[in-house]
Amino acid sequence: MIDRLSQQLVAEGKKPFEWKTIPQGAATSVWAGVAARADEIGGRYCANCQVGHIVPDDAVIPGSGEGVRAYALDPGNAEALWKKSEELVGESF
């Protein structure tokens, strides 16, 4: 899968896939929790220390993985996932 992703990125004129370091992987969470304004990022998808843009359902998300589908931000989907998670673990939170 990583080889296929790297090939796609190279075909797009980008660098091959590279794993993030631990600090790089944690950077967006730290940014969202400390540096970013809550009223600007609340309820949004963040990646690479920025708010991700919504990618239409008919568009291809590039190999770099930038962007998010609208259904991933839908409050109804979030509630259904939460309920299903509680059901799977046998706990209510």
C-alpha positions in Angstrom: 0.0 0.0 0.0 2.8 2.4 0.9 4.6 1.6 -2.4 1.4 2.3 -4.3 0.9 5.6 -2.4 4.5 6.6 -3.2 4.0 5.8 -6.9 0.9 8.0 -6.9 2.7 10.9 -5.2 5.6 10.7 -7.6 3.2 10.6 -10.6 1.7 13.9 -9.1 5.2 15.4 -9.1 5.6 15.1 -5.3 8.0 13.4 -3.0 7.4 9.7 -2.2 5.6 8.9 1.1 7.6 9.3 4.2 6.5 8.4 7.7 6.3 11.3 10.2 8.5 11.5 13.2 6.7 11.4 16.6 7.0 15.2 17.0 5.6 15.7 13.4 2.8 13.3 14.1 1.9 15.1 17.3 2.2 18.6 15.9 -1.4 19.0 14.7 -2.9 17.9 18.0 -0.6 20.3 19.9 -1.4 23.1 17.4 -5.1 22.5 17.7 -5.0 22.4 21.5 -2.6 25.2 22.2 -1.9 27.5 19.3 -5.1 27.6 17.1 -8.1 29.7 18.0 -10.9 27.4 19.2 -13.6 29.4 17.5 -11.8 28.8 14.2 -11.2 25.1 14.5 -13.9 23.7 16.7 -15.8 20.8 15.0 -13.4 20.8 12.1 -11.0 18.3 10.7 -7.4 19.4 11.1 -4.2 18.0 9.4 -0.7 19.3 9.1 -1.4 22.2 11.5 -4.2 23.6 9.6 -8.0 23.2 9.1 -8.6 20.7 6.3 -10.7 21.6 3.4 -13.8 19.6 2.4 -13.3 17.4 -0.7 -16.4 16.8 -2.8 -17.6 13.2 -3.0 -16.9 13.0 -6.7 -13.3 14.3 -6.3 -10.3 12.1 -5.7 -8.4 12.8 -2.5 -4.8 13.0 -3.5 -2.1 10.6 -2.3 -1.0 13.2 0.2 -4.3 12.7 1.9 -5.1 16.4 2.2 -8.8 17.1 2.8 -11.8 15.4 4.3 -15.2 14.3 3.1 -18.3 16.2 4.3 -19.8 13.0 5.8 -16.9 12.8 8.2 -18.0 16.1 9.8 -21.7 15.3 9.9 -23.0 15.5 13.5 -25.6 12.7 12.8 -22.8 10.4 11.7 -20.8 11.4 14.8 -23.7 10.5 17.1 -24.3 7.2 15.3 -20.6 6.3 15.6 -20.6 7.2 19.3 -23.6 5.0 20.0 -22.2 2.1 18.0 -18.9 2.4 19.9 -20.8 2.3 23.2 -22.7 -0.7 22.0 -19.5 -2.5 20.9 -17.7 -1.9 24.2 -20.8 -2.4 26.4 -20.4 1.0 28.1 -22.3 4.2 28.1 -20.4 7.5 28.4 
